Amino acid sequence: MSYPMPMPRLFKLYLTLMIGIFANIHIIECFSSRATIISGTSSSYHRWLQNSHFQKAGCIDRVGDRQTMLYVSTEEETTTTVPTPTKDESIVYYDDFLDTDNPSGVVCARGVCVLADDDADFSAPTTDGEKQEQQQSIINTVLNSYLGPRLLLGFASILYGTNFPLGAMMNEALPPSAATSARMLLASLALSPFLFKLESKLAPTALLCGCFTALGYITQSLSLVDISPAKVSFLGCATVLVCPALEVIVNKKDMSIRNQPQTWLAATLCIIGVGILELYDPTGATALNDIFSQIGSGDFLAFLQAVGFGTSFFLTERMMTEVPGQALPITAVQVSMSALLCMIWCISDGWIGTPGSETFGLPMMFFDSSLQMATVAVLWTGLMTTALNRFVETTALGKMKSAEASVILATEPLWAAVFAAFWLKSEFGANDYIGGALIVGACLATSLQKDDFNGLFQLLGDDNDNEENRKYQTEKSFE
């Protein structure tokens, strides 16, 4: 059975939610803060001494066997900082502060940031005759290999791809509000041990971030009622437009085409891809003056999904560049806030108290044989693709570069399309193939660096700042 969505009431509710959040978008700037990285330019022993000093002050975050100092500088403190080209530079996007080979520092992708793990051990200076035996488990052996973390992150991307067709299947058996609420409740319970490990100074931003995360999940679920899972997934990739826009609005970052060519390339590919996906009719049955009539409420909600998740990624990366070890606590707050807002959605949706609605919530749906498939989908999306996947991401990200991780995670909409084709027998037209390919290309373009475009700029005769680029590359390199 399928539950039609009471669009007027729900649309008004969530449009009000969106307006309320964006009316206070200046809060993002108030809560956002900058991190300062202390470069290790001395010997391992001296870096260990520095680490020991800052560990007492609570300035150390640890990933694996490696310690890296990351803290917010104050007027009273003086640090050795990595030179930055401008005062507005950010480390949100692909380690702008760091060496292009990223031997150390922060690795960010899809709103998750971790400290890079290069397996260096600065835990204690070794004395003469001391031998440290490192016995690695099978898991550590896999994670420390070249293929291990990349396969793990690829597996995470595949799991993310299952969200969209399974969401459509849940909406066939349950009201969207009930399905999303059950999913978020399970995820919040699974991540609850990390909830109270959140740094208190991150709490206001994390709660605000949770509101945008909820906006993403709610609009994703609503859009799956009207349009195909593959299309929802492709339109969700419009985060490549949202995050740079927030960089300009909030961080006042220079996003000129000369300074951020990869962003402009990604935005161009994404806009063209979305245009083809939405407006091009491969059958030719739609008249030219009626092409915009193809855009419905589901398309708008799918794009709003990108706004919610994109803003959530932006805020999460800012929090985690300040305190990198907080991936799971921040995720716990996000899903808990989403569960709370989804509960309000369920109350306002009107199905509570209606005949047969007793089994729409947890735990009663487990005992209704007619909801068996929906129950499995709720369990999978709540525990596996929401809770477990974040743990998998944080484990794998520290073992590779941000750009490489972003390329792997960019395959998510392709997996969504594959699963939709197999499970839901979805059919695809030329607009889906062309538009989807361009949108995935936009995601891949974000992994490029400014230096990758030097040849193009030289070909166009714009070679004025080559000397400045060489000087900057020399300054920002770690010894």
DRENBA-368709 format. One record per residue (C-alpha): residue number from 1; residue in three letters; x, y, z. Coordinates in pm, 1 decimal. Example, Ala and Ser with C-alpha at 12.3 -4.5 7.8 and 13.67 -1.06 7.14 Angstrom:
2
PT    k    r         u         v         w
PT    1  ala    1230.0    -450.0     780.0
PT    2  ser    1367.0    -106.0     714.0
//
This chain:
479
PT    k    r         u         v         w
PT    1  met       0.0       0.0       0.0
PT    2  ser     113.5     351.5     -67.8
PT    3  tyr      52.8     655.3     147.6
PT    4  pro      -5.2     977.0     -45.3
PT    5  met     165.9    1271.1     111.0
PT    6  pro     -53.9    1551.1     247.3
PT    7  met     156.7    1807.4      64.4
PT    8  pro     -15.7    2134.8     162.1
PT    9  arg      21.6    2083.3     534.9
PT   10  leu     366.5    1919.7     526.5
PT   11  phe     504.4    2158.6     269.8
PT   12  lys     393.4    2453.5     482.1
PT   13  leu     546.5    2299.4     794.6
PT   14  tyr     887.8    2233.0     644.7
PT   15  leu     897.1    2550.4     443.9
PT   16  thr     842.7    2730.1     774.7
PT   17  leu    1126.3    2524.8     925.0
PT   18  met    1357.5    2616.6     637.1
PT   19  ile    1273.9    2987.9     655.6
PT   20  gly    1320.7    2987.9    1032.1
PT   21  ile    1664.9    2832.3    1003.8
PT   22  phe    1784.5    3053.2     721.8
PT   23  ala    1650.1    3364.7     891.4
PT   24  asn    1913.1    3299.3    1156.3
PT   25  ile    2194.7    3194.0     925.5
PT   26  his    2414.8    3458.9    1082.3
PT   27  ile    2432.9    3224.2    1380.9
PT   28  ile    2658.3    3003.8    1169.2
PT   29  glu    2914.2    3279.9    1145.9
PT   30  cys    2887.4    3353.2    1518.9
PT   31  phe    2947.8    2990.9    1617.1
PT   32  ser    3212.4    2919.1    1353.3
PT   33  ser    3575.6    2936.7    1461.0
PT   34  arg    3917.3    2886.8    1308.2
PT   35  ala    4180.9    2629.4    1392.3
PT   36  thr    4554.1    2679.7    1401.7
PT   37  ile    4791.5    2396.9    1321.1
PT   38  ile    5134.3    2381.2    1474.5
PT   39  ser    5381.5    2250.6    1223.2
PT   40  gly    5632.7    1989.1    1330.2
PT   41  thr    5960.8    2109.9    1186.4
PT   42  ser    6193.4    1967.1    1452.3
PT   43  ser    6304.4    1616.6    1537.3
PT   44  ser    6069.7    1342.8    1655.9
PT   45  tyr    6198.9    1382.2    2010.3
PT   46  his    6139.0    1758.5    2015.8
PT   47  arg    5794.8    1709.3    1865.1
PT   48  trp    5725.1    1458.0    2141.2
PT   49  leu    5828.6    1715.8    2400.6
PT   50  gln    5596.3    1969.3    2237.6
PT   51  asn    5316.2    1714.8    2235.1
PT   52  ser    5372.5    1638.0    2603.2
PT   53  his    5344.1    2006.9    2687.7
PT   54  phe    5026.5    2063.5    2488.7
PT   55  gln    4869.9    1737.2    2600.9
PT   56  lys    4867.9    1873.0    2954.7
PT   57  ala    4679.2    2173.8    2821.5
PT   58  gly    4427.0    1953.4    2643.7
PT   59  cys    4538.2    2059.9    2297.2
PT   60  ile    4615.3    1714.5    2157.5
PT   61  asp    4383.4    1493.9    1957.1
PT   62  arg    4495.9    1142.4    1886.0
PT   63  val    4426.2     920.6    1588.1
PT   64  gly    4581.7     575.5    1597.2
PT   65  asp    4945.2     599.3    1704.2
PT   66  arg    4994.4     956.2    1589.1
PT   67  gln    4946.9    1279.6    1776.8
PT   68  thr    4891.0    1612.8    1605.4
PT   69  met    4850.3    1947.8    1774.7
PT   70  leu    4541.3    2139.0    1673.7
PT   71  tyr    4393.1    2416.9    1878.2
PT   72  val    4242.1    2761.5    1854.2
PT   73  ser    4488.3    3039.7    1913.3
PT   74  thr    4408.2    3327.3    2145.1
PT   75  glu    4552.2    3672.1    2195.1
PT   76  glu    4757.5    3549.5    2489.6
PT   77  glu    4910.7    3255.1    2301.1
PT   78  thr    5176.1    3260.1    2033.1
PT   79  thr    5219.1    2965.3    1798.9
PT   80  thr    5423.7    2872.8    1497.1
PT   81  thr    5156.7    2867.7    1229.3
PT   82  val    5152.3    2747.9     874.6
PT   83  pro    5166.8    3053.5     644.8
PT   84  thr    4842.3    3127.1     466.2
PT   85  pro    4797.8    3316.8     140.3
PT   86  thr    4513.1    3529.7     274.6
PT   87  lys    4355.4    3598.1     608.2
PT   88  asp    4033.6    3431.3     494.5
PT   89  glu    4191.1    3100.5     390.9
PT   90  ser    4005.6    2791.0     510.9
PT   91  ile    4108.2    2430.3     557.4
PT   92  val    3758.3    2307.7     489.2
PT   93  tyr    3827.7    2219.1     128.3
PT   94  tyr    4099.8    1966.1      57.7
PT   95  asp    4368.3    2083.9     296.5
PT   96  asp    4421.7    2437.7     168.8
PT   97  phe    4669.9    2492.2     453.5
PT   98  leu    4859.6    2177.3     385.2
PT   99  asp    5112.8    2031.2     148.2
PT  100  thr    4952.0    1886.7    -164.8
PT  101  asp    5082.6    1541.7     -75.8
PT  102  asn    4917.2    1577.9     264.9
PT  103  pro    5175.7    1394.1     477.2
PT  104  ser    5000.8    1527.5     785.2
PT  105  gly    4710.5    1745.5     884.4
PT  106  val    4335.4    1729.8     849.1
PT  107  val    4156.8    1512.6     592.5
PT  108  cys    3804.4    1623.3     501.1
PT  109  ala    3535.4    1467.3     281.5
PT  110  arg    3154.4    1478.7     288.1
PT  111  gly    3142.8    1676.1     610.3
PT  112  val    3378.8    1443.5     799.0
PT  113  cys    3728.4    1553.5     904.0
PT  114  val    3991.4    1344.2    1078.6
PT  115  leu    4357.5    1380.8    1157.2
PT  116  ala    4576.9    1212.2     900.2
PT  117  asp    4737.9     898.0    1037.9
PT  118  asp    5090.8     841.4     911.5
PT  119  asp    5164.0     573.7    1175.9
PT  120  ala    5432.9     785.9    1341.3
PT  121  asp    5464.2     716.8    1713.5
PT  122  phe    5554.5    1013.1    1931.3
PT  123  ser    5409.0     864.2    2247.9
PT  124  ala    5746.4     840.4    2428.1
PT  125  pro    6116.0     887.2    2352.5
PT  126  thr    6291.2     552.2    2329.7
PT  127  thr    6605.3     494.9    2532.6
PT  128  asp    6907.4     297.7    2414.9
PT  129  gly    6842.7     -73.6    2411.7
PT  130  glu    6465.5     -31.7    2414.4
PT  131  lys    6286.0    -210.0    2135.0
PT  132  gln    5921.3    -143.6    2067.8
PT  133  glu    5746.4    -444.3    1927.6
PT  134  gln    5444.9    -355.5    1717.8
PT  135  gln    5206.6    -641.4    1687.5
PT  136  gln    4931.9    -553.5    1444.2
PT  137  ser    4597.8    -724.2    1433.9
PT  138  ile    4443.5    -830.5    1104.7
PT  139  ile    4226.5    -518.5    1108.2
PT  140  asn    4524.8    -288.2    1157.0
PT  141  thr    4715.1    -471.2     885.2
PT  142  val    4429.5    -411.4     641.6
PT  143  leu    4386.7     -47.5     744.0
PT  144  asn    4758.3      23.1     711.8
PT  145  ser    4774.3    -126.1     363.0
PT  146  tyr    4723.5      80.1      48.4
PT  147  leu    4404.5     -91.5     -70.0
PT  148  gly    4245.9    -149.5     271.9
PT  149  pro    4113.9     200.4     355.4
PT  150  arg    4022.1     269.2      -7.8
PT  151  leu    3814.3     -46.5     -30.3
PT  152  leu    3658.1      38.8     305.3
PT  153  leu    3559.5     385.4     187.2
PT  154  gly    3431.1     238.3    -138.7
PT  155  phe    3216.6       2.5      68.0
PT  156  ala    3082.1     303.6     258.8
PT  157  ser    2988.8     468.9     -71.2
PT  158  ile    2801.7     154.1    -176.9
PT  159  leu    2613.6     152.1     153.9
PT  160  tyr    2517.7     517.5     105.1
PT  161  gly    2382.3     427.1    -238.4
PT  162  thr    2132.4     183.3     -85.4
PT  163  asn    1964.7     464.5     110.5
PT  164  phe    1766.9     597.9    -183.9
PT  165  pro    1592.7     286.5    -321.3
PT  166  leu    1532.7     157.8      31.2
PT  167  gly    1383.5     496.0     123.4
PT  168  ala    1141.2     464.2    -168.0
PT  169  met    1050.3     110.8     -55.4
PT  170  met     986.1     230.2     301.2
PT  171  asn     759.9     507.7     171.5
PT  172  glu     549.1     246.2      -9.6
PT  173  ala     466.2      70.7     317.5
PT  174  leu     488.4     353.6     572.4
PT  175  pro     418.6     724.6     586.8
PT  176  pro     745.9     905.2     506.3
PT  177  ser     747.0    1065.8     849.3
PT  178  ala     717.9     726.7    1023.0
PT  179  ala     994.0     568.6     811.6
PT  180  thr    1238.1     857.2     860.1
PT  181  ser    1159.7     889.4    1230.9
PT  182  ala    1222.2     516.7    1292.1
PT  183  arg    1547.3     532.9    1097.4
PT  184  met    1678.1     834.0    1289.8
PT  185  leu    1569.2     685.9    1623.6
PT  186  leu    1766.6     366.5    1559.7
PT  187  ala    2071.4     565.2    1447.4
PT  188  ser    2055.5     790.0    1753.1
PT  189  leu    2031.4     487.9    1984.9
PT  190  ala    2328.8     321.6    1813.9
PT  191  leu    2540.8     638.0    1845.6
PT  192  ser    2414.4     737.2    2191.7
PT  193  pro    2738.6     626.6    2368.7
PT  194  phe    2916.9     907.2    2182.4
PT  195  leu    2653.2    1172.0    2251.4
PT  196  phe    2799.1    1293.0    2580.6
PT  197  lys    3156.3    1286.0    2452.2
PT  198  leu    3093.5    1602.3    2253.1
PT  199  glu    3312.5    1896.8    2347.9
PT  200  ser    3089.0    2146.3    2526.9
PT  201  lys    3212.0    2437.3    2314.6
PT  202  leu    3082.6    2258.9    2002.0
PT  203  ala    2733.0    2196.8    2140.5
PT  204  pro    2556.0    2509.9    2003.1
PT  205  thr    2699.1    2462.5    1654.7
PT  206  ala    2628.9    2087.6    1664.4
PT  207  leu    2263.3    2149.2    1751.1
PT  208  leu    2230.0    2401.3    1468.9
PT  209  cys    2403.7    2155.5    1238.8
PT  210  gly    2153.8    1888.1    1345.9
PT  211  cys    1867.3    2110.2    1228.0
PT  212  phe    2016.9    2127.0     879.1
PT  213  thr    2087.2    1752.8     884.4
PT  214  ala    1720.9    1694.7     968.3
PT  215  leu    1622.1    1925.3     682.2
PT  216  gly    1828.3    1706.7     448.7
PT  217  tyr    1680.5    1377.2     566.3
PT  218  ile    1322.0    1505.4     577.5
PT  219  thr    1326.9    1657.7     230.5
PT  220  gln    1505.2    1349.9      94.7
PT  221  ser    1227.6    1127.4     225.8
PT  222  leu     953.7    1355.2      90.8
PT  223  ser    1115.7    1380.8    -252.3
PT  224  leu    1132.8    1001.1    -281.2
PT  225  val     752.6     997.5    -284.9
PT  226  asp     737.3    1181.8    -617.5
PT  227  ile    1061.0    1118.3    -810.9
PT  228  ser    1297.6     827.0    -867.2
PT  229  pro    1568.1     735.1    -612.7
PT  230  ala    1844.3     787.3    -871.6
PT  231  lys    1720.2    1137.9    -948.1
PT  232  val    1702.0    1225.0    -577.5
PT  233  ser    2059.3    1104.4    -535.5
PT  234  phe    2188.8    1301.6    -834.4
PT  235  leu    2013.9    1621.5    -724.2
PT  236  gly    2155.4    1571.0    -375.8
PT  237  cys    2502.2    1618.8    -526.7
PT  238  ala    2418.0    1987.9    -563.0
PT  239  thr    2607.9    2023.7    -236.2
PT  240  val    2898.9    2117.9    -465.6
PT  241  leu    2710.4    2444.8    -516.4
PT  242  val    2593.2    2494.5    -158.4
PT  243  cys    2928.8    2457.5      21.2
PT  244  pro    3120.6    2711.5    -192.7
PT  245  ala    2827.0    2952.8    -162.6
PT  246  leu    2853.2    2930.3     215.4
PT  247  glu    3229.1    2986.0     191.6
PT  248  val    3158.0    3316.8      18.6
PT  249  ile    2864.8    3422.0     240.1
PT  250  val    3000.7    3315.4     579.4
PT  251  asn    3380.1    3304.9     539.9
PT  252  lys    3405.2    3584.8     282.3
PT  253  lys    3646.1    3358.7      96.9
PT  254  asp    3784.8    3459.1    -240.8
PT  255  met    3611.5    3222.8    -483.1
PT  256  ser    3721.6    3393.7    -804.8
PT  257  ile    3780.0    3170.1   -1105.5
PT  258  arg    4156.0    3237.1   -1087.5
PT  259  asn    4173.8    3140.6    -721.7
PT  260  gln    3921.8    2852.0    -718.9
PT  261  pro    3897.4    2717.3   -1075.8
PT  262  gln    3797.6    2369.5    -956.2
PT  263  thr    3491.7    2513.7    -780.5
PT  264  trp    3377.8    2695.3   -1092.9
PT  265  leu    3427.9    2380.5   -1300.7
PT  266  ala    3227.1    2174.8   -1051.3
PT  267  ala    2949.2    2435.5   -1038.5
PT  268  thr    2928.8    2457.1   -1417.8
PT  269  leu    2910.2    2079.4   -1461.0
PT  270  cys    2653.2    2050.8   -1182.8
PT  271  ile    2425.6    2324.8   -1321.4
PT  272  ile    2437.2    2181.3   -1673.7
PT  273  gly    2380.5    1829.9   -1538.1
PT  274  val    2081.1    1934.8   -1329.4
PT  275  gly    1940.7    2126.2   -1627.0
PT  276  ile    1963.0    1820.5   -1853.6
PT  277  leu    1827.3    1592.1   -1583.0
PT  278  glu    1527.5    1816.0   -1517.9
PT  279  leu    1447.0    1982.6   -1849.7
PT  280  tyr    1562.3    1754.2   -2130.8
PT  281  asp    1294.0    1514.8   -2256.0
PT  282  pro    1466.0    1243.6   -2464.9
PT  283  thr    1133.0    1132.9   -2612.3
PT  284  gly    1067.3    1477.6   -2761.2
PT  285  ala     707.0    1464.1   -2639.3
PT  286  thr     735.6    1781.6   -2432.1
PT  287  ala     692.9    2109.3   -2615.6
PT  288  leu     962.9    2372.6   -2571.0
PT  289  asn     727.2    2608.8   -2391.1
PT  290  asp     625.4    2332.1   -2148.9
PT  291  ile     966.2    2208.6   -2040.7
PT  292  phe     951.1    2384.9   -1704.2
PT  293  ser     621.4    2210.1   -1629.9
PT  294  gln     826.3    1891.7   -1573.7
PT  295  ile     969.8    2035.8   -1252.9
PT  296  gly     752.2    1938.5    -958.2
PT  297  ser     753.6    1959.3    -580.1
PT  298  gly     966.4    1642.2    -558.0
PT  299  asp    1243.7    1806.7    -760.5
PT  300  phe    1235.7    2115.4    -540.3
PT  301  leu    1251.5    1901.6    -224.4
PT  302  ala    1542.1    1697.6    -365.8
PT  303  phe    1738.9    2017.8    -425.8
PT  304  leu    1644.7    2142.0     -78.6
PT  305  gln    1797.6    1816.5      45.5
PT  306  ala    2131.1    1939.6     -94.9
PT  307  val    2089.8    2269.7      90.6
PT  308  gly    2031.6    2085.4     419.2
PT  309  phe    2316.0    1838.0     381.0
PT  310  gly    2551.7    2093.7     223.7
PT  311  thr    2509.0    2332.4     515.8
PT  312  ser    2550.9    2040.5     754.2
PT  313  phe    2877.7    1942.0     581.6
PT  314  phe    3000.0    2300.6     598.6
PT  315  leu    2932.0    2332.0     972.1
PT  316  thr    3063.4    1984.6    1052.5
PT  317  glu    3392.9    2044.3     875.0
PT  318  arg    3440.7    2372.7    1057.3
PT  319  met    3378.2    2204.5    1392.2
PT  320  met    3608.1    1914.9    1313.9
PT  321  thr    3895.6    2125.9    1189.9
PT  322  glu    3880.0    2282.8    1533.7
PT  323  val    3848.0    1952.2    1721.6
PT  324  pro    3917.3    1667.0    1475.1
PT  325  gly    3842.1    1376.6    1710.6
PT  326  gln    3473.3    1465.0    1733.2
PT  327  ala    3332.4    1290.8    1423.7
PT  328  leu    3115.2    1038.4    1605.4
PT  329  pro    2994.8    1272.0    1885.4
PT  330  ile    2892.5    1532.3    1625.0
PT  331  thr    2713.7    1264.4    1422.5
PT  332  ala    2535.0    1147.3    1740.0
PT  333  val    2404.7    1500.6    1798.4
PT  334  gln    2300.3    1533.2    1434.2
PT  335  val    2094.8    1213.1    1424.8
PT  336  ser    1947.7    1279.1    1770.7
PT  337  met    1835.0    1624.4    1660.4
PT  338  ser    1697.7    1470.7    1340.2
PT  339  ala    1506.7    1211.3    1544.8
PT  340  leu    1354.5    1488.2    1757.3
PT  341  leu    1241.6    1692.7    1456.5
PT  342  cys    1110.2    1379.9    1283.7
PT  343  met     902.3    1306.0    1592.4
PT  344  ile     746.1    1652.1    1556.8
PT  345  trp     690.5    1569.6    1188.5
PT  346  cys     505.5    1248.9    1284.6
PT  347  ile     280.4    1436.4    1526.2
PT  348  ser     194.8    1699.5    1266.7
PT  349  asp     148.1    1444.8     987.5
PT  350  gly    -189.3    1332.1    1117.6
PT  351  trp    -149.1     953.1    1095.2
PT  352  ile     -98.4     893.7    1467.9
PT  353  gly    -419.8     755.6    1615.0
PT  354  thr    -566.6     643.1    1282.8
PT  355  pro    -672.3     276.3    1244.8
PT  356  gly    -372.6      53.6    1174.3
PT  357  ser    -115.5     317.1    1264.7
PT  358  glu     -14.9     132.1    1580.4
PT  359  thr     244.3     -67.2    1388.3
PT  360  phe     397.8     230.2    1208.2
PT  361  gly     634.8     308.2    1493.2
PT  362  leu     903.7     128.1    1688.3
PT  363  pro     899.1    -137.8    1821.6
PT  364  met     555.7    -252.0    1700.2
PT  365  met     653.7    -259.8    1331.7
PT  366  phe     882.6    -555.1    1413.7
PT  367  phe     575.3    -765.7    1490.9
PT  368  asp     370.1    -682.5    1180.0
PT  369  ser     436.5    -939.0     908.3
PT  370  ser     299.8    -706.4     639.6
PT  371  leu     577.9    -457.5     718.8
PT  372  gln     860.2    -710.7     707.9
PT  373  met    1042.4    -554.7     412.2
PT  374  ala     996.0    -200.3     544.5
PT  375  thr    1125.6    -309.1     885.0
PT  376  val    1440.6    -457.9     730.8
PT  377  ala    1491.1    -133.5     534.7
PT  378  val    1448.2      74.8     852.2
PT  379  leu    1700.6    -140.1    1038.0
PT  380  trp    1948.9    -126.3     749.2
PT  381  thr    1929.0     248.9     689.5
PT  382  gly    1926.9     332.8    1060.2
PT  383  leu    2201.8     104.9    1187.7
PT  384  met    2415.2      36.3     881.7
PT  385  thr    2404.9     330.5     640.0
PT  386  thr    2365.1     601.7     903.2
PT  387  ala    2541.0     484.7    1221.6
PT  388  leu    2796.5     226.0    1107.0
PT  389  asn    2885.1     411.1     789.2
PT  390  arg    3003.8     718.5     978.4
PT  391  phe    3235.9     497.9    1182.9
PT  392  val    3366.5     338.4     861.4
PT  393  glu    3425.8     683.3     709.5
PT  394  thr    3619.8     817.2    1005.0
PT  395  thr    3833.2     502.0    1013.9
PT  396  ala    3925.3     513.1     645.2
PT  397  leu    3962.7     889.2     591.7
PT  398  gly    4274.8     924.7     804.5
PT  399  lys    4461.1     689.3     572.5
PT  400  met    4431.7     887.7     247.9
PT  401  lys    4415.9    1233.5      95.1
PT  402  ser    4095.8    1437.7      96.6
PT  403  ala    4088.4    1459.9    -281.5
PT  404  glu    4119.6    1083.6    -319.2
PT  405  ala    3847.9    1021.4     -60.7
PT  406  ser    3613.3    1263.9    -235.0
PT  407  val    3657.3    1080.9    -566.6
PT  408  ile    3563.6     749.4    -405.3
PT  409  leu    3258.7     896.7    -228.8
PT  410  ala    3148.4    1066.5    -551.9
PT  411  thr    3036.6     724.3    -677.1
PT  412  glu    2740.1     724.9    -435.5
PT  413  pro    2474.1     838.3    -690.0
PT  414  leu    2597.1     575.8    -936.1
PT  415  trp    2539.2     303.7    -678.1
PT  416  ala    2198.7     452.3    -599.5
PT  417  ala    2107.0     423.9    -967.5
PT  418  val    2234.1      64.6    -984.7
PT  419  phe    2034.1     -45.1    -680.9
PT  420  ala    1723.6     138.0    -804.1
PT  421  ala    1751.6     -43.9   -1136.6
PT  422  phe    1783.6    -386.7    -974.5
PT  423  trp    1542.8    -351.8    -682.5
PT  424  leu    1279.0    -116.6    -822.4
PT  425  lys    1320.4    -188.7   -1194.1
PT  426  ser    1371.5     183.7   -1256.0
PT  427  glu    1410.9     284.8   -1617.4
PT  428  phe    1656.6     550.8   -1727.7
PT  429  gly    1646.9     783.7   -2025.5
PT  430  ala    1921.4     970.8   -2203.6
PT  431  asn    1865.3    1269.7   -1973.4
PT  432  asp    1940.0    1049.6   -1670.7
PT  433  tyr    2262.6     914.0   -1818.6
PT  434  ile    2392.7    1248.2   -1947.5
PT  435  gly    2277.3    1461.3   -1656.0
PT  436  gly    2391.0    1205.6   -1399.3
PT  437  ala    2734.4    1173.3   -1560.7
PT  438  leu    2782.3    1552.1   -1554.5
PT  439  ile    2678.9    1572.7   -1188.3
PT  440  val    2918.3    1293.5   -1091.3
PT  441  gly    3184.0    1478.1   -1292.8
PT  442  ala    3111.2    1785.5   -1081.5
PT  443  cys    3175.4    1583.6    -765.7
PT  444  leu    3502.9    1457.4    -910.1
PT  445  ala    3605.2    1810.3   -1009.1
PT  446  thr    3602.3    1919.0    -644.9
PT  447  ser    3898.7    1687.6    -583.9
PT  448  leu    4119.6    1891.4    -818.1
PT  449  gln    4366.3    2150.5    -694.1
PT  450  lys    4429.6    2500.9    -820.7
PT  451  asp    4769.7    2392.9    -952.2
PT  452  asp    4603.3    2137.4   -1179.3
PT  453  phe    4475.9    2428.9   -1390.4
PT  454  asn    4812.4    2604.4   -1435.3
PT  455  gly    4857.0    2460.8   -1783.9
PT  456  leu    4514.8    2588.7   -1888.6
PT  457  phe    4584.3    2937.6   -1755.1
PT  458  gln    4921.9    2944.8   -1931.4
PT  459  leu    4749.7    2840.4   -2253.2
PT  460  leu    4504.3    3128.7   -2207.7
PT  461  gly    4793.1    3369.4   -2146.3
PT  462  asp    4710.6    3427.5   -1778.0
PT  463  asp    5048.5    3351.7   -1621.6
PT  464  asn    5091.6    3659.0   -1404.4
PT  465  asp    5100.0    3492.8   -1064.3
PT  466  asn    5323.5    3193.0   -1132.8
PT  467  glu    5596.1    3343.0    -915.2
PT  468  glu    5346.8    3403.3    -634.9
PT  469  asn    5224.0    3043.2    -660.8
PT  470  arg    5577.3    2905.7    -636.9
PT  471  lys    5647.8    3122.4    -336.1
PT  472  tyr    5327.7    3008.9    -164.6
PT  473  gln    5397.7    2641.5    -235.8
PT  474  thr    5742.5    2680.1     -77.1
PT  475  glu    5601.4    2850.9     231.9
PT  476  lys    5322.7    2604.9     297.8
PT  477  ser    5530.5    2287.2     263.4
PT  478  phe    5600.6    2093.7     582.8
PT  479  glu    5955.1    1981.4     651.2
//
